[in-house]
Amino acid sequence: MTSVTPDSFSSAPPDVVALGPVPWAKKNLFSDWFNSLLTLVIAGIFSWGMIRLVSWALTTAQWEVIPNNFGLFMTGTFPINLYPRIWALLAIVCGLAGLSWGVLGRNLSTLFSRNVLIGFGVACAFMVLFPPTRPSSLILLPIVALVAGTAAAGRQIGRKFPGVGKWISLAWFLSYFVALWLIGGGLGLTKVSTNDWGGLLLTLFTAVSGIALCFPLGLLLALGRRSALPIVRGLSTLYIEIVRGVPLVAVLFMGQVMIPLFLPLGSRPDRILRAIIALALFSAAYLAENVRAGLQAVPRGQQEAAMSLGLNTPTTLGLIILPQALKIAIPAIVGQFISLFQDTTLLSIVGLAELLGIGKSILANPSYLGRYAEVYLFLAVIYWFFCYAMSLGSRKIEEKLNTDN
Amino acid sequence: MTQFQTEQSSAHHTGMEPVIVARDVEKWYDNGFHVLKGVSMTVYKGEVLVVMGPSGSGKSTFIRTFNALEPYQKGSIEVDGTVISHDLKDIEAIRREVGMVFQQFNLFPHLTVLQNVTLAPIWVRRWPKAKAQEVAMQLLERVGILEQAHKFPGQLSGGQQQRVAIARSLAMQPKVMLFDEPTSALDPEMVREVLDVMRSLADSGMTMVCVTHEVGFAREVADRVVLMDGGYLVEENTPQDFFSNPREDRTQKFLSQIL
């Protein structure tokens, strides 16, 4: 006891010395001969790969396949004279995204943190410098301006009216139907047959619809599987286990062939609608298990406390159990959404011209024979961008909902 | 025999209004274990009743039958004139009048302290938000947590959380409060702040049933102390006699183990 020096009682934390780059590398990369060897080998392999990739991208690769077919990649065979409708849709989505970002980040000291600005800068530079995307940089700059402007506006609005969040949710909800109207036409706009919906537009539309549909369905199935009523529980379990035992491709084909059988003769729902239903029905089974895991992770005491206060079952579920269960399940749920997004690539198998399908049909064009690497790399970057955005969003939501310490 | 004792000892409660009347309550767990073997007990208005007993004696299970957190199979429990049956409406009505404080606090971690306390008055009593918040702030002041009203439970110490849990139950203005080992999960230095709140609650005339191992609290605050063991109510006595001059050998043995 007495041998403890007074120094160790000092209340200040020990000084953390920021290491310069050379000492840092010495400590972390070259601490002994084995680490040094590993560092050199890995750095060698990595830089060799990067050099090969970059030199290929800048010299050998023939990128003209991307700009020449940019419209096809983005919207499929959507009529070119109706492109203003797509611009309007893009403006609405970007404006709403900026607004939401501003409102959610209204209490941060800076809206545009250094990382965000660097990310923006890198993305812009990439778009302008990289040949295949250069033509679209004309669109990019207005989009960046729109997002930044609405974000700044959203910050002001959010500070003035703290309750604006639910209106933004409502706006997102309504924007879905506006999008449907802008894409499909009707109500005064020229109709566009769903055969002409394609490319990234179709990928995003089916993914968003599938996610919006599978979430409530999955929630109900999860609650059903934990229900006290044996029939509800049995049916939910049966559904989940059957769907999880069937590959998605089979579900998609069944959706194309079997959904019309259950409906009155003559009312043949659209191919895209059938695909969305099949995707949602499939993902809902997996989502239900994610939600169930969340439900089971909420301690039993929470329900007992709510019941002992006199709360009835629906209120207990809605105010106490589900908010906690969903918060626990966010990473798994977003993982399922990301899977669903990637699963839209299978729609090309049932004949829908979504992003990957368009890529394949462009590759079948004799003038672009053998441009596999260019096209698939381009598609990979697009898929990566959206999946990473979702995963980033889920992390932000988790941080926001964290109420420990 | 236990019932005989109950009726005998309730003689000096004549004229007092019973809040909870349990008669020959029997309960089996789903696995067949016979946890309550015919327990009878009456709780009178304004009294503090302490339930003691070794672990596994059924004491927690017994008080959890008072607000139907645990169903029972035989006998009857009447709370404030209503018999606990399978009727969900009756059960919800009873739960509104019976507050419960748990060993593990069971605060709602996704809600602030203030939201924890106002939740039930707003959603069950249908009070306007302003009234619920006013009452909640008074209660939080009473338990000494006023400054933490806008923090989340995870940011408070165990003792503070348990005091919030007491305020949360009191916000429903219950007729009786059940305490299920309220200090057992606390670090030793926090036990006292919770017992002080319970003591002042007893002084204010609240009817309380406490399952606890705190002998000091039982001695000073309780009007009656009962011992449960093996699913039976073994002894019911005044605190003085219970601790100094117990009637039953089993009580003697239990006291020798904990004192």
Interface residues (C-beta under 8 A of the other chain):
Chain A: P299 G301 Q302 E304 A305 A306 M307 S308 L309 G310 L311 N312 T315 L319 I320 P323 Q324 K327 L401 T403 D404 N405
Chain B: N67 L69 E92 A93 R95 R96 V98 G99 M100 F102 Q104 N106 L107 F108 P109 H110 L119 A120 W123 V124 F152 P153 G154 Q155 A165 R168 S169 M172
